[in-house]
Amino acid sequence: MKLKQLHIPLLIFVFASTTLVLGKLLIDPNIGKRQLTPVVFPQNVPLNGWQLQSSEPLISKTAEYGQTIGKPFDKGKQYRYSQNNLLLDIQMVYEIESHSAYQQFLSNYSPLPTSSNEQFFVARQQPQVGTYSLYVVKDRAYLTTCMNSRGGSTLTRQEFNDNRTRYDLLSNRTIPWLLGQLSLRDTRCLWNHFSIPLNKSSPQAAYAILEKAWISWYQWWILNYPQE
């Protein structure tokens, strides 16, 4: 009996959605040809307790987005901040089609060999912020993570896909997707890559500094995430 009761409303929903899309197609021949909003990285991002020293385009290691290897591209930015005598470097990359695999990010954009990080890799999670990695290579401490538009930051493809299921497929994106206004899944990622020199301090002390800076950074960027 319950299935019969649901049958008619479901048919009405499918019919209404189909009619809406067909009507939109007749009116707007460009439907489905959605233009992504270009990302513009600000020259200065406020970071609590730190002073901006410089910001410039990020140089990619690979020919991503049709760019020549070793040339700047418009989807990346690198920032340098100072606190007393400590310098903090932040690299950011905006990926439209991301799988949130940190190994691929390091391979494409970081001078670090991915294999060297595995031994020191530490994954941590903060409520309302998400998951991030901490590790040390030679005399520098690093923090790497993928900031999702919704659902916190992630490191692995599984975490990223879980976020997409929870915040995209089970959200109100269906109708805008049918109308060609949004993708069904928001596969965008803001990669963040923090690093500071150890300066003879312990990795744990460096991690504490990176985590505090990252949380402040996240709180600003989640409110200023690039538009789709």
SULKAVEN-V924777 format. One record per backbone hydrogen bond with DSSP energy under -1.0 kcal/mol. NH is the residue of the N-H (numbers start at 1). CO is the residue of the C=O. E is the energy in kcal/mol with one decimal. If there is no record, write none. Layout:
# SULKAVEN-V924777
NH_CO_E + NH_CO_E
This chain:
# SULKAVEN-V924777
5_1_-1.9 + 6_2_-1.7 + 7_3_-1.4 + 10_6_-2.0 + 11_7_-2.1 + 12_8_-2.4 + 13_9_-2.3 + 14_10_-2.5 + 15_11_-2.7 + 16_12_-2.7 + 17_13_-2.6 + 18_14_-2.5 + 19_15_-2.6 + 20_16_-2.3 + 21_17_-2.3 + 22_18_-2.6 + 23_19_-2.4 + 24_20_-2.1 + 25_21_-2.3 + 26_22_-1.8 + 27_23_-1.7 + 28_24_-3.3 + 31_28_-1.4 + 33_30_-2.1 + 50_47_-2.4 + 51_82_-2.5 + 53_80_-3.6 + 54_80_-1.5 + 56_78_-2.2 + 61_108_-1.9 + 64_62_-1.9 + 67_64_-1.9 + 70_60_-1.4 + 71_68_-2.0 + 73_58_-1.1 + 76_73_-1.2 + 77_92_-2.3 + 78_56_-2.8 + 79_90_-3.2 + 80_54_-2.4 + 81_88_-2.9 + 82_51_-2.5 + 83_86_-2.3 + 86_83_-2.3 + 88_81_-3.1 + 89_195_-2.5 + 90_79_-2.9 + 91_193_-2.2 + 92_77_-3.0 + 93_191_-1.6 + 94_75_-3.2 + 95_189_-2.9 + 98_187_-2.4 + 102_155_-1.3 + 105_101_-1.6 + 106_102_-2.6 + 107_103_-2.0 + 108_104_-1.9 + 109_105_-2.8 + 110_106_-1.3 + 116_113_-1.2 + 117_114_-1.6 + 122_134_-2.2 + 124_132_-2.7 + 126_130_-2.4 + 129_126_-1.9 + 130_126_-2.8 + 131_153_-2.4 + 132_124_-2.3 + 133_144_-2.7 + 134_122_-2.7 + 135_142_-1.7 + 137_140_-2.2 + 140_137_-1.7 + 141_196_-2.8 + 142_135_-3.2 + 143_194_-2.0 + 144_133_-1.6 + 145_192_-1.9 + 146_154_-2.3 + 147_190_-2.8 + 148_152_-1.1 + 153_129_-2.5 + 154_146_-2.7 + 160_156_-2.2 + 161_157_-3.0 + 162_158_-2.4 + 163_159_-2.1 + 164_160_-2.1 + 165_161_-2.3 + 166_162_-2.3 + 167_163_-3.1 + 168_164_-1.7 + 169_164_-2.0 + 170_165_-1.1 + 171_168_-1.6 + 177_173_-2.2 + 178_174_-2.5 + 179_175_-1.9 + 180_177_-1.6 + 181_176_-3.1 + 182_176_-1.0 + 187_185_-1.2 + 189_95_-2.4 + 190_147_-2.1 + 191_93_-3.0 + 192_145_-2.8 + 193_91_-2.2 + 194_143_-3.1 + 195_89_-1.7 + 196_141_-1.9 + 198_139_-2.8 + 201_198_-2.0 + 206_202_-2.0 + 207_203_-2.9 + 208_204_-1.9 + 209_205_-1.4 + 210_206_-2.4 + 211_207_-2.9 + 212_208_-1.9 + 213_209_-2.1 + 214_210_-2.7 + 215_211_-2.4 + 216_212_-1.7 + 217_213_-2.5 + 218_214_-3.1 + 219_215_-2.2 + 220_216_-1.3 + 221_217_-2.4 + 222_218_-2.8
